[in-house]
Amino acid sequence: MAEDRVEPGSATSSAPAVKAGRGSRVSVVPMAGEGAAEPAPRRRGAAHVPQTAESLAKRQREISVSEFFAKNRHLLGFDNPKRALMTAVKEAVDNSLDACEEAGVLPDLLVEIQMKSEDRFRLIVEDNGPGIVKAQVPKIFGKLLYGSKFHTMKQSRGQQGIGISAAGLYAQITAGQPVRIVTRTGAKKPAYECELHLDTTKNQAELVHEKETDTWHRDHGTRVELEFEGKYEKGRRSVDEYIRQTAIANPHLTLTYISPLGEKTVYPRQVQTNPEPPKEIKPHPYGVELGTLIKMMRSTGEKKMQGFLCNDFSRVSSQIAHEILGKAGLTSNTWVQSVGLKEAEALHKAIPQVKIMAPPTNCISPIGEDRILAGLKATVKAKCYVATTRRPSVYRGNPFLVEAAIAWDCDGMDSEDPVTLFRYANRVPLLYQQSACAIAQAATETSWKNYGLSQPRGSLPLGPAVLFIHFASVWVPFTSESKDAIANYAEVEKEIKLALQEVGRKIGTFIRQQEHAQREAKRRQIFERYAAILSFSLAYLQQKGAVGESKLATVQKQADRINGWLVKIAKRESALADRLIKGSLVAVDKDVHVVADTPAEPPADTNE
């Protein structure tokens, strides 16, 4: 059917507009004016005023680092009450251990958690370290990004200058309580006691109270008290587990722990010496980025480029500096201050083209195989312990090394469950974000079936074991400020896998030898079971079937002699397996063994 149309401007244009539809349907649309519905009134509100550059400029202001982390405390590990409790303990313990080791003092720590209410706790951490001078106390505990380790190239637990002051900030936000500090630097000096808040707008401390006292019981050391919201639970990611794992990786530590439930646990010192202190080194050219290189040239005290490269970097000799400068189009006498962006880029690109010796490794202090075994043996009850320490390697110019250990056939563990993984970075336990960590990924990708362990696809091996992995470096590549996981660099993952393969071969040897010994023991039991019957039969035949009472006594006597002879042979034959085990295993305790190492290569020269 034809559509009905009304041309605009016609005589009927003042009438309601006709809108034709399909078929015979015709719709009528009211026009403005007659019969038209009034438009809905616009809702009144504040009129939008366009902003100008000047008005926007007035709203801009600087944000202090304290304000930023106060709003983003999850970045520092304070994202939930349970984790906040563990993080606060971790930061305080790390500070205490670093201070004691740097002062050459064997650490003696007290960690006490008092439960004020169901969701509020008071944390007390006390050490016997060198103490803190009065002027530094407000800066250390009341200023974020303040510390002594950020610009140093040597291994340490802390490296950002955030930890303990962030714990104080969390206490201030959740409980409104100041941080209380007591410290003394010597027996003949008074102890300094203070309470302080953190001014988030200025990122500096505000002293609430301070005084000097002679009543503190320690000759030197520091005591920190924090009160904050938290949640205490037992389990794999609890404070209890963190304390336990800390004692394993630090066997030179005496640690007294009092839980919120009042349970007191003492982890005694297993070794009587501190680990070898790491030495500070200069940055290696391979690990320096362009911006850092430019900054170093602006702040150096050297005038010529040759002196800058030789004295501000490690492993750069005069010959290497000359070669680098030649590839960059510069000379040894080029003035440092005359180098612009273009020349700096050329210099940065020239560095990887020159072969430079790896950086010194005396900046790293490994735990050591003996100390790892001592820590594991004191805390984890198992039948076999193995450990290895890899030689240092390098990622992005930063030295690092990997240590690994296995405690096998642990008490209370099921052979059908995955092994328990202990991850460490610079002797600090990592309890969170396991799946995002290079350590866990390398452990999962290692083929454990080669060493006699069952392993489902894409997971850790199964067995009653603890797998211990320690990553030590001058700069740990954490994935975030909370320091929970290590970033996945190819060099790092390779070294972790090599360390796991070493301990895997050792534990595989133990497992195979134990299986062989068990088979021999079973054979001996079966043989001894029938040896008496066989002995009597042989003696009976020897007496030509005599059945009289006097003859039977003679037969029995002969049978006992034959039986003893057979049992002796059985024990001698089955003892071969025992001797095989003792040939490659060193007895530590009853039913506890450590796989002996083959002679190691001489250590590389670590002096610069």
DAZI-V521056 format. One record per backbone hydrogen bond with DSSP energy under -1.0 kcal/mol. NH is the residue of the N-H (numbers start at 1). CO is the residue of the C=O. Records with the same first field share a line. If there is no record, write none. Layout:
BEGIN
NH->CO ; CO
END
This chain:
BEGIN
10->7
13->10
15->12
17->29
19->27
21->25
25->22
27->19
29->17
36->33
56->52
57->53
58->54
68->64
69->65
70->66
71->67
72->68
75->72
76->73
77->74
78->73
84->80
85->81
86->82
87->83
88->84
89->85
90->86
91->87
92->88
93->89
94->90
95->91
96->92
97->93
98->94
99->95
100->96
101->97
102->98
103->99
105->100
109->254
110->126
111->256
112->124
113->258
114->122
116->120
117->120
121->228
122->114
123->226
124->112
125->224
126->110
127->222
136->133
140->136
141->137
142->138
145->161
146->161
155->363
166->162
167->163
168->164
169->165
170->166
171->167
172->168
173->169
174->170
175->171
179->196
180->225
181->194
182->223
183->192
184->221
189->186
191->213
192->183
193->211
194->181
195->209
196->179
197->206
199->204
203->199
204->199
206->197
208->195
209->195
211->193
213->191
221->184
223->182
224->125
225->180
226->123
228->121
230->119
231->81
238->235
242->238
243->239
244->240
245->241
246->242
247->243
248->244
249->245
250->246
253->250
254->107
255->267
256->109
257->265
258->111
259->263
262->259
265->257
267->255
270->251
271->251
279->362
281->153
287->284
288->285
293->289
294->290
295->291
296->292
297->293
298->294
299->295
300->296
305->334
306->332
308->304
309->305
310->306
311->307
312->308
314->283
321->317
322->318
323->319
324->320
325->321
326->322
327->323
328->324
329->326
330->325
334->331
336->303
339->336
344->340
345->341
346->342
347->343
348->344
349->345
350->346
351->347
354->351
364->361
372->368
373->369
374->370
375->371
376->372
377->373
378->374
380->376
383->408
384->408
385->593
386->406
388->404
390->402
393->400
395->398
398->395
400->393
401->472
403->470
404->388
405->468
406->386
407->466
408->384
410->464
411->381
413->410
417->414
419->461
420->465
422->467
424->469
425->428
426->471
428->425
430->423
437->434
438->486
441->437
442->438
443->439
444->440
445->441
446->442
448->446
451->448
452->449
453->448
459->456
462->454
463->417
465->463
466->407
467->420
468->405
469->422
470->403
471->424
472->401
474->399
478->476
479->485
483->480
487->477
489->487
493->489
494->490
495->491
496->492
497->493
498->494
499->495
500->496
501->497
502->498
503->499
504->500
505->501
506->502
507->503
508->504
509->505
510->506
511->507
512->508
513->509
514->510
515->511
516->512
517->513
518->514
519->515
520->516
521->517
522->518
523->519
524->520
525->521
526->522
527->523
528->524
529->525
530->526
531->527
534->530
535->531
536->532
537->533
538->534
539->535
540->536
541->537
542->538
543->539
544->541
545->540
552->548
553->549
554->550
555->551
556->552
557->553
558->554
559->555
560->556
561->557
562->558
563->559
564->560
565->561
566->562
567->563
568->564
569->565
570->566
571->567
572->568
573->569
574->570
575->571
576->573
579->575
580->576
581->577
582->578
583->579
584->581
585->581
586->594
588->592
589->592
592->589
593->383
594->586
596->584
END
